[in-house]
Amino acid sequence: QVQLVESGGGLVQPGGSLRLSCAASGSIFRIDAAGWYRQAPGKQRELVAAITSGDSTNYADSVKGRFTISRDNAENTLYLQMNSLKPEDTAVYYCNIRKLLTTHRSYEYDYWGQGTQVTVSS
C-alpha cells in the first residue's frame, strides 16, 4: 500500500512563496509520473503541474513562470515551489502519483494525497 503525506500549505500574502512537499511511502521502487492538482471552492479540480519519469514537466498556463515541480527520487518526495502567489491561487492542493513501479516490479496507478490548504490573502 502506498501513502502520500503532504505538507507546506498555509496562509501567505500576495507575492509570497510557499513550498509544498509530498512524501510517498510504501512498496515504491520508482515513481514514474506525478503531479499537483488544486481545487478552489466551487470549482473543479485542475492540474497545476506534472512531471514524468524523464523529468519532463508541464504546467497550467495560469502558473507558468511562477511554480516549479520537482522531485527527490531517493526520498520518493514530490515538491511544488510556488512563487509570486496570487489570491486566485487559493485552493486545496493535492499530490497525485499517476504511475509507479513497486518493489514487487508491478505498476500501480493513481494515488492521491489528503490535500493541503493554500490561502493567499493580505
C-alpha positions in Angstrom: 0.0 0.0 0.0 1.2 3.4 -0.9 0.6 6.5 1.2 1.1 10.1 0.4 1.6 12.8 3.0 1.5 16.4 2.0 2.9 19.4 3.9 3.8 23.0 3.4 0.5 24.7 2.9 -0.6 27.8 4.8 -1.5 31.4 4.7 0.7 33.7 2.7 0.4 37.3 1.4 0.2 38.1 -2.3 3.6 38.0 -3.8 4.8 35.5 -1.3 6.1 32.0 -1.7 5.4 28.5 -0.4 6.9 25.1 -1.0 4.6 22.1 -0.9 6.0 18.6 -0.2 4.5 15.2 -0.8 6.3 12.3 0.8 5.3 8.9 -0.6 5.8 5.7 1.4 5.2 2.0 0.9 6.5 -0.5 -1.6 7.8 2.0 -4.1 10.7 1.2 -6.4 10.2 4.2 -8.7 7.7 7.0 -9.3 7.3 7.4 -13.0 4.7 10.1 -13.3 3.2 12.5 -10.8 1.6 15.9 -10.4 0.0 18.5 -8.3 -3.7 19.4 -8.7 -5.7 22.1 -6.9 -9.4 22.7 -6.2 -10.8 26.0 -5.3 -14.2 26.4 -3.6 -17.0 25.9 -6.2 -14.6 24.9 -8.9 -13.4 21.6 -10.5 -10.1 20.1 -9.6 -7.5 21.2 -12.1 -4.0 20.1 -13.0 -1.3 22.6 -11.8 1.9 20.8 -12.7 3.1 17.4 -13.8 6.4 15.6 -14.1 7.3 12.4 -15.9 9.9 9.7 -15.4 12.2 11.6 -17.7 11.7 14.8 -15.7 9.7 16.4 -18.4 7.4 19.0 -16.9 4.2 20.8 -17.9 2.3 23.5 -16.2 -1.1 25.1 -16.3 -0.9 28.4 -18.1 -2.0 30.2 -15.0 1.1 29.2 -13.1 3.8 29.1 -15.8 6.9 31.0 -14.7 5.7 31.1 -11.1 5.5 27.4 -10.0 8.1 24.7 -10.3 7.5 21.0 -9.8 10.5 18.8 -8.8 11.2 15.6 -7.0 13.7 13.7 -5.0 13.8 10.2 -6.3 15.9 8.8 -3.4 13.3 10.1 -0.9 10.2 9.5 -3.1 9.2 13.0 -2.4 7.5 15.4 -4.8 7.7 19.2 -4.4 5.9 22.3 -5.7 7.7 25.6 -5.3 5.2 28.4 -5.6 6.4 31.9 -6.1 4.7 35.2 -6.7 1.5 33.8 -5.3 -1.8 35.5 -6.1 -5.2 35.4 -4.4 -6.5 33.2 -7.2 -4.0 30.5 -6.3 -6.0 29.9 -3.1 -7.2 26.3 -3.1 -6.6 22.9 -1.7 -3.6 21.4 -3.3 -3.4 17.6 -3.9 -0.4 15.5 -4.7 -1.1 12.7 -7.3 1.1 9.8 -8.3 -0.1 8.7 -11.7 2.1 5.7 -12.2 4.7 4.0 -10.0 6.7 0.8 -10.1 6.5 -1.2 -6.9 9.3 -3.2 -5.2 7.4 -6.2 -6.5 8.0 -5.0 -10.0 4.4 -4.3 -10.8 2.9 -1.0 -11.8 0.3 0.8 -9.8 -1.7 3.9 -10.7 -3.5 6.9 -9.3 -2.7 7.6 -5.7 -3.8 10.8 -4.0 -2.7 12.8 -1.0 -5.1 14.2 1.5 -4.7 17.8 0.3 -3.2 20.8 1.9 -4.8 24.3 2.1 -3.1 27.2 0.4 -4.6 30.6 1.1 -3.2 33.8 -0.5 -4.6 36.9 1.2 -3.5 40.1 2.7 
